[in-house]
């Protein structure tokens, strides 16, 4: 791991546990065992560092599955696997993590990173478009019913996956939250399947 990534990772733990305003440059330099001058060699400001932390760690489910060649069932299966890998990668070894800390972290993003919403809106629209393609294909190959409202169902699938955060708060367990997500997705799939 390079120095910049190490600083970003350690800063994430601090921001998550103590908030943006609760973490000073001194706190970060102490956590990474560097002088403030050395820290400023890598990052212009705490705000710049915070933005890089957000870009790396704010997880919104993304589906790296080919929308044109996969069934809806495979899409859901792969999406669940990818969500689990991401969550375990980011949080499994973080002993101080609590879901409420993560929600606080997310709320601070909109105060300290105003362009974030614009960046993520494009991303979210692209993800929903990918789901729309999958649904159209699933209708065409007669995997699911054709009487569904595709734009609404696309948004609903995306919303179910965003609900992973609320599952984390309710269960305080990554493994249980992933299990609930999997069950939610496949229950929704059963409602759409042709009888």
Residue pairs with C-beta under 8 A, 6 or more apart in sequence:
1 9
3 42
4 42
6 32
7 28
7 32
7 34
7 39
7 42
7 43
7 49
8 49
8 52
8 53
8 56
10 28
10 31
10 32
11 23
11 28
11 31
11 32
11 49
11 50
11 53
12 53
12 56
12 57
13 31
13 94
13 96
14 23
14 27
14 28
14 31
15 23
15 50
15 53
15 105
15 108
16 94
16 96
16 97
16 101
16 102
16 105
17 96
17 101
18 27
19 104
19 105
19 108
20 46
20 50
20 108
20 111
20 112
21 108
23 46
24 46
25 36
25 39
25 46
26 36
28 39
28 46
28 49
29 35
29 36
29 38
29 39
32 39
43 49
43 52
47 112
47 113
50 112
50 113
51 112
51 113
51 116
54 109
54 113
54 116
57 90
58 105
58 106
58 109
58 116
59 86
59 87
59 90
60 120
60 123
60 124
60 127
60 162
61 79
61 82
61 83
61 86
61 127
61 158
61 161
61 162
61 164
62 82
62 123
62 127
63 75
63 78
63 79
63 82
63 127
63 130
63 131
64 78
64 82
65 74
65 75
65 78
65 79
65 82
67 75
67 130
67 131
67 133
67 134
67 137
68 133
68 137
70 78
70 134
71 137
71 138
71 141
71 143
72 134
72 135
72 137
72 138
72 143
72 144
72 189
72 192
73 143
73 189
75 131
75 134
76 185
76 186
76 189
79 161
79 185
80 178
80 181
80 182
80 185
83 161
83 164
83 178
83 181
84 174
84 178
87 164
87 174
87 177
87 178
88 174
91 97
91 174
92 174
98 172
99 165
99 168
99 169
99 172
100 169
102 165
102 168
103 165
103 169
106 165
109 116
110 116
110 117
124 158
127 158
128 154
128 155
128 158
129 154
131 154
131 157
131 158
132 150
132 151
132 154
135 144
135 148
135 150
135 153
135 154
136 150
138 144
138 192
139 145
139 146
139 148
139 150
142 194
143 193
143 194
144 189
144 192
144 193
144 194
145 192
145 193
145 194
148 192
153 192
156 188
157 185
157 188
160 181
160 184
160 185
160 188
161 181
161 185
163 181
163 184
164 177
164 178
164 181
167 176
167 177
167 180
167 181
168 174
168 177
170 177
171 177
171 180
